[in-house]
Each structure stands twice: as C-alpha cells, then as structure tokens.
Amino acid sequence: MSTHAQRRKPNLAQYLAYCYGYVLPVSMRDWVRHDLAGKGATRRMIVRATIPCILLLAPMLLIRTSLYVHVSMTLPILIPFIYFAVALNTVHRRHRLVQHGLDPALADELSRERDAHLRRAYEQRYGPRP
C-alpha cells in the first residue's frame, strides 16, 4: 500500500481540492467526519464558502474612491453570499458526507446531542414522537 493511501489527514493540495469539492481517499474518512460533523464544522464551511467571494471582491477595494463607494460595491454582494452560505450550510455538509460515503445524519449529530435533554423532557411530558 502506498503512503498516499495510508494518510489520515490531507496534505495542502488535497485540503484545498477538498474544500471545493474533491473527494478524499477512504483512509481519511475519520478526518472528513470530524471536519464536516465535528465541533466547528459550521464555521469552517461558512469560511470556505465565503473565501472565493472575498477574493473576487478584493480587487474592488483597490479602486481609488470613497469608503461609501467601496461599501456600496462590495456589501450588496457579500452579505447575501454569507446569508446563503449560512442557510445552506447543513445541506452542503450532508452532501459532502454522502460524497465521502458517510451517513448524512452526522451533520446534525452535535445539535441532537446538545438538545437531547429537550427531547427527553418532551417525551416525558407528551410521550414519544411517532
């Protein structure tokens, strides 16, 4: 077996490709699981989604003009981009989990653990949900 197949974490080139759609080898599934379903996964996905937009908008800041014009050129693009990155975060993480052969329900694992006490209280009061 080659060293490439035995790696547990992606190298820089693999990581950059992974950030934008590349499927990592099976040997890295634990890393992918933590990245997409572990603590901080939401923040990481939003940052990854926002970086290309920021890179495209950055040259606008080089135009010699007032702060008002800079803000009016960039924020109307950046704010909705971030909004949709947040709104579609779980959907995108589920899709990436499926791409890597993992259960898409893992994307909600932390919130289920965090809210387990609420579910138990609900079930004690009203009975189990169907």
C-alpha positions in Angstrom: 0.0 0.0 0.0 1.4 3.4 -0.9 2.0 6.2 1.6 -0.7 8.3 -0.1 -3.4 5.6 0.6 -2.3 5.4 4.3 -2.5 9.1 5.1 -5.0 10.1 7.8 -5.0 13.8 7.0 -4.9 15.6 3.7 -1.8 17.4 2.6 -2.2 21.1 1.5 -3.0 20.3 -2.1 -5.6 17.7 -1.1 -7.1 20.0 1.5 -7.5 22.9 -1.0 -9.1 20.5 -3.5 -11.3 19.0 -0.8 -12.5 22.5 0.3 -14.0 22.9 -3.1 -15.4 19.5 -4.0 -12.7 16.9 -4.3 -13.4 13.5 -2.6 -10.6 12.4 -0.3 -9.5 8.8 -0.1 -11.2 6.3 2.2 -8.3 6.4 4.6 -9.2 10.0 5.5 -12.8 9.3 6.4 -12.3 9.9 10.1 -10.8 13.3 9.3 -13.7 14.1 6.9 -16.2 13.1 9.5 -14.7 15.4 12.1 -14.4 18.2 9.6 -18.0 18.0 8.4 -19.8 16.9 11.6 -17.4 17.8 14.5 -17.2 20.9 16.6 -16.7 24.0 14.4 -17.9 22.3 11.2 -20.5 25.1 10.6 -17.9 27.8 11.0 -15.4 26.0 8.7 -18.0 25.5 6.0 -19.1 29.2 6.0 -15.5 30.4 5.9 -14.7 28.0 3.0 -17.8 29.2 1.1 -17.0 32.9 1.7 -13.3 33.0 0.8 -13.9 32.8 -3.0 -16.4 35.7 -2.8 -14.0 37.8 -0.8 -11.2 37.0 -3.3 -13.4 38.2 -6.2 -14.4 41.4 -4.3 -11.0 42.3 -3.0 -9.8 44.0 -6.3 -12.8 46.4 -6.0 -11.1 47.7 -2.9 -8.1 48.8 -5.0 -10.2 51.3 -6.9 -9.4 54.8 -5.6 -12.7 56.1 -4.3 -14.5 56.9 -1.0 -15.4 54.4 1.7 -19.0 54.8 0.8 -18.5 53.6 -2.7 -16.3 50.7 -1.6 -19.1 49.6 0.8 -21.8 50.1 -1.7 -19.9 48.0 -4.3 -19.0 45.1 -2.0 -21.5 44.6 0.7 -24.6 44.1 -1.5 -22.7 41.1 -2.9 -21.0 39.9 0.2 -24.0 39.9 2.6 -26.3 37.7 0.5 -23.4 35.4 -0.2 -22.8 34.9 3.5 -26.5 34.6 4.2 -26.8 31.8 1.7 -23.7 30.1 3.0 -25.2 30.1 6.4 -28.7 29.0 5.2 -27.4 26.1 3.0 -24.6 25.0 5.4 -26.3 21.9 6.7 -27.5 20.9 3.2 -23.9 21.3 1.8 -22.4 19.4 4.8 -24.8 16.5 4.3 -24.0 16.4 0.6 -20.3 16.3 1.3 -20.8 13.5 3.9 -22.7 11.4 1.2 -19.9 12.1 -1.3 -17.4 10.6 1.1 -19.6 7.5 1.9 -20.7 8.7 5.3 -24.2 9.0 6.9 -25.7 12.4 6.1 -27.4 12.4 9.5 -23.9 13.0 11.1 -24.3 16.7 10.1 -26.9 17.0 12.8 -25.2 14.9 15.4 -23.9 17.7 17.6 -27.2 19.5 17.7 -29.0 16.3 18.6 -26.6 15.7 21.5 -26.9 19.3 22.6 -30.7 19.1 22.5 -31.1 15.6 23.9 -32.3 16.9 27.2 -35.1 18.8 25.5 -36.3 15.7 23.6 -36.3 13.7 26.8 -38.3 16.3 28.6 -40.7 16.5 25.7 -41.1 12.7 25.7 -41.6 12.5 29.4 -44.4 15.1 29.2 -46.1 14.1 25.9 -44.8 10.6 25.1 -42.5 9.5 22.3 -43.0 11.2 18.9 -44.0 8.9 16.1 
